[in-house]
Amino acid sequence: MAHKIKKILSGILEKLKPEKAGIRSKSTICENLQEDLKGKRYLLVLDDVWNDDPQKWDNLISCLLSVKDTQGSTIIVTTRSVTVASIVQTLPRCDLEKLSDQQCWLILKDRAFPDGSAPLDLDEAQDRIGRDIAKKCAGVPLVAKVSIRVARRVHFLTTYRSGNNRN
């Protein structure tokens, strides 16, 4: 993970100063980050984090939090792991509610029929299958969106294969 921490910090530095790409030492990367962020206001989003090792988090956050005069800057960490949320928590966390099965079903229908082309009345089998898939999404919108992408791909491959078998 030490390599991943260095990679994350290096990535942040490279976005700020592309000419500093290639710095190898973690301490040099941290020094440069602290220098480049000092006196600036920034928002850093660490999205979909899963590592739950407190020591590794301390290594990453200590570099970022040691920046002086941050002008109200913020670091946001998103995760679906309660453990990760409790490790990185410095302010009260914001737990998002899961979607209802009905909300997931609406996302599925919206994505399955682009441009609002969903029929007003799906047949019973389509409705039942869609609602079953919505339940399996467990309230996570990303799962609903990915489910539709997978279903479209399966439909495309099935259609393609059946079309090729006719020749």
Secondary structure by P-SEA (a helix, b strand, c coil): caaaaaaaaaaaaaaacccccccccaaaaaaaaaaaaccccccccccccccccaaaaaaaaaaaaccccccccbbbbbcccaaaaaaacccbbbbbbbbcaaaaaaaaaaaacccccccccccaaaaaaaaaaaaaccccaaaaaaaaaaaaaaaaaaaaaaaaaac
